[in-house]
Amino acid sequence: MYRELEITNSHGLHARPAAELVARIASFDAGVEIEVGAKKANAASIMSLLALGAGPGNTARITSDGPDAEAALDAVVAVLTEDS
């Protein structure tokens, strides 16, 4: 399952939002990957997320699989679209 969205969090996917994203998805039984441009990141890895260099206005494709895939996608969307 996947979703595409524009990152509207004013901080993009930098240190604080990336840490929040990793913490939020840790409780889900799902694998989550985020793709921005040609770069892909495992959403469970803060270093991988920071390497994306994703900022406001970038388009992100979030892919998730597993029993909690939909809830994990919702959590990622919340971080990328709301200011933390």
N, C-alpha and C positions, 0 to 999 in steps of 0.2 A: 504494500500500500504506500502511496506517496502523495505529497502535496507540494505545490509550488506557490511561492509568495514573495512579495517585496518586503525586504527588511525595513521596518519603520521605527524600530527602537533607535533613539537618537544616538546611542553609543555604538550601534552596530553590534558586532559579535566580538567585542574586545574583552578584557580581563573580567570585569564584574559580571556582565551578562553570560559570558562563557562559563564562569564558575557556577552561576545560578542554574544554567542549563544542565550541566553535568550533575549537580545535586538533585535537580527535579527528576531527571530520568533514571537515576540510580535505583529507585524503588520499583521500576517497571520491569517486567519480564519481556523485554523486547530489544532487538538490535536496532540502532538508529544511525543513519548516515546522512550527512548534509553535504550538498554539492553546490558550490558557487563558482560559476565559470567552469574552468577546466580542473579545478581543485576539489578533492573529496576529503571529508573528515569523518572519523568515528566520533559520534557525539558523546561518547563516554570518556573521551580524552581531551582534557583542556588544552594540551599542547597542540593537538591535531586541529582543534577548533580555532585556536589563535593563528595557526599557520594559514588558515583560509584568508585572513585579512579582510573579512567581510564587513562592509559598512552600510550605513543607511542608503537606501535606494538600490542596493544590489538585489538580484533575484536569487532566491535559494530554493533548491529542490530537496525536500526532506523525504527520505525513504525509511520505512520501518517494517520489521517483521517480527512475528512472535505473538504469544497470547495477548499481550497488552499493547499491541502495535498502535491501535487507534488512540488510546489514552496517552501514549508516549508522544505521538504526533501532536496531539492537542497541547501538551506541555511545551514542546519545542516552539510551536506557533505562538504561544503566549509570550515566551521570552523574546522572540524575534520581532514581535509586533507591539509590545508594551514597554514603556520605559521602566527600568528596574531601579 
